[in-house]
Amino acid sequence: MLTIRLSQVGKKNKKMFRLIVSEKTKDPFGDFLEILGSYNPHSKDLQVKADRVKHWIENGAELSPTVNNLLIEKKLITGKKVTSSSISKVRGEKMNKKQEETKKAAADKAAKEAAAKEAELAAPAPEVVEETTEKAEETTENVAA
């Protein structure tokens, strides 16, 4: 399986990339079949041999997500952009699960508190009211006598 992807070249803090065609399982720093162009991420300059890219795509080469997005931006190919990082998807799913769990816990806690308040309001203590009225009557009788 052939892929068209970026291979890093340049210095540590001044990275440049080559657009290469290589086997999917091969190291991008190792052997490659052809250099199709270069990309400078600092100036966003993409130089591509468009006819060679189209040739390799027609012969079954796949594009890496980053290369796919770059070529779509330069309008060399048509299609939709794809998410290039699978790590962010996994982290995002984990974060979403944690957020859902905390929301459920908060909703459960709020429901319990609401039920407790309703129970307090639904059962007023009439006995306490009666006792106070009885005591009031007794005190008025004692005062009157």
Secondary structure, DSSP 8 states (H G I E B T S, - for coil): -EEEEEEEEE-SSSEEEEEEEEETTS-TTS--SEEEEEEETTTTEEEE-HHHHHHHHHTT-EE-HHHHHHHHHTTSS-S------HHHHHHHHHHHHHHHHHHHHHHHHHHHHHHHHHHHHHS--HHHHHHHHHHHHHHHHHHH-
